[in-house]
Amino acid sequence: MSRRVELWVGLMLFGIGILVLASEPIARWVGGLGISNRLLAWWPALLIALSLFFLVPALFGRQHRRLRAGMVIPGTILAGGGSGLLYTSLNDRWTAWSYLWTALPFSIGLGMYIAGWIADAPAFKWIGSGIAVGSVFAYIAFATAFGGEAFRLVGALGIMTLGLALAIGGLAERLSRKSPA
């Protein structure tokens, strides 16, 4: 079974390499078809649709739990990356990838968490949730730094709130130790 998977993954990577090499001629050919740019901006929806081929059987299928769990991770990666690409493509905000790249590790973490839930593997849940939470913090940091004034304001308020919560928590613990019993 593993040789078959290795063969298919190898052929898929080879095909992706061919598509990358032929991307400019393909783009010229598609541009010559007369399809409007507004319709072409929806191309990332194909990635989201492809993610459903992984996610639907993983969440609702009758296969073995471990097989279903293994299908979740590529499905969430395609869904997260496709969603970020769809947003930037439709809004022509490609500079947003200075902070949107964090959607990919978040998707990996979310996929690992769900895989751990399906396969009843607590380690996957812990690691997945750690990756997802770390990605959220990275998103906040990079969106604050590169996302413009609105992000800077929200990020600064979030950081200040977290700082106050930690300071008040530390102060409350200190005061509770000093109070007479």
N, C-alpha and C positions, 0 to 999 in steps of 0.2 A: 504494500500500500504506500509506503513512504517513497519508493522509487517513482510511483505514478505521480504523486504530488510534486516531487522534485522535477520530473519531466514537464508537468504543466506549468509550474512556476518559472522554470527556465524558458519555456516557449513564450510565456506571457512577457517576461522581461525582455526577451529578444524582440518581440513585437513592439513593445513600448519604445525600445531603442530605435527601431525602424521608423516609428511615428515621430520621434523627436528629430531624427535626421531629415525626415521629409516634411517637417512642420511648415516651413515657408512655402514650398510648392502647394501643399494642401491648403494653406491660408489663401494663397492667390486663386486657387481653383474655386474654393468656397466663395470668395469675394466676387468672382466672375459669374456666379450663379444668379446674382441679383437679389439675394436675400437681404432684407433690411438689417441694419446694424442693431436696431432695437430688438429684433428677434434673435440675432446672434448673441446678444448679451445674456441670453438665458442658457447658454451652453453648460454652466455648472449644474443645472438641474439634472443633467444626465448622470453626474456623480451621485447626486442625492437619490435618484431612481435606482442606480446600481447598488447603493447601500441597502436598499430594501431587499435585494436578493440575498443579502447576508442576514439582515436583522429580522425579517419576518419568520424565516424558518428557525432562527435561533431562539426567538421569543415564543413562538407558537407551534414549533415542530414537534414531532414525536421521536426524533433521533435520540441517541444516547446523550446524557447531560454534558459530557466532556466535549463531544463533537459540536453540540449547540453552543457551548461556552466559547469554543475556538472561533466560531463564526461571528461572534459579537464584536470582537476587537477590530477586524477590518471593516465591518459595517459602520461602527461609530467613527472610525477614521475618515471613511468616505463621506459620511453624513456631515461631520464637523468641518472638514476641509471644503466640501461642496457648498455648505452653507456660507462659509466665509467668502469663498470665491463668488458665489451668487450675489451676495451683498455688494462686494466691491465691483463686480461686473455691471450690475444694474444701476449703481449709483456713480460709476466711474470714479471711485475713490481708491485707487490702487495704492496710494500712499498709506492707507489704513493698515496695510500689512506690516507696518513698523510695530504694531501691537497686536494685530489679528493673528499673527503666527502662533500665538499662545493657544489658539483654538485646537491646533493639532495635538500638543501634549495633553490638553484637557480631554480631547476625544479619546486618546489612548488610555488615560486614567479612568475615564467613565466606562470605556469598554472593558478594562480590566476589572473594575468594580462589579459590573453586571455579569461578567464571566465568572467571577468569584461567587456571586449570588446564585447563578445557575448551577455551577459545578459544586457548590457548597465547599468552597476553598477560601477560608478566612484570610490567608496570606494575600491572595489576589485582591480581596476587598480592601485590606489595609494599604497595600502598595498602590492600588488604583486610586483610592481616596486621597492618599498623599500626593500623588502626581496631579490629580485634578485640583486639589486645594492650592498646591504650589503654582499651578498654571493660572489660577484665578488671581493670586497675588502678583504674579508676573504681568498679567494683563493689566491689573490696576496700576502697577508701577510704570509700565511702558505706555499705557494710554494717558497717564498723567503727564509723562515726559513728552510724548510726541503727538497727542491727540487733539491739541488745541485748547482754547480757554475753558470750554465747558468741562472737558475731561480733567483739566488741571484743577478746576474748582471742586469738582466732585471727588477727585482723588485726594486733594489736600484735606477736604473735610473728612473723608474716610480715614485717612492717616491720623488726623488730629483726634477723631473719635476713638480709634483704636488706642492711641497713646493715652488719652484720658481714662479709658476703661482700665487699661493696665495699671496706670498710676493710682487710680481710686481703689482698685482691687488690692494693690500692694499696700496702700495706706490703710485700708480697712483691716487687712490682716495684721499689720503692725499695731494698730490701735487695739485690736481684740486681744493681742498678747499682753499688752500693758494694762488692761483693765483689771481691777481687783475681782477676784472670784468670790 
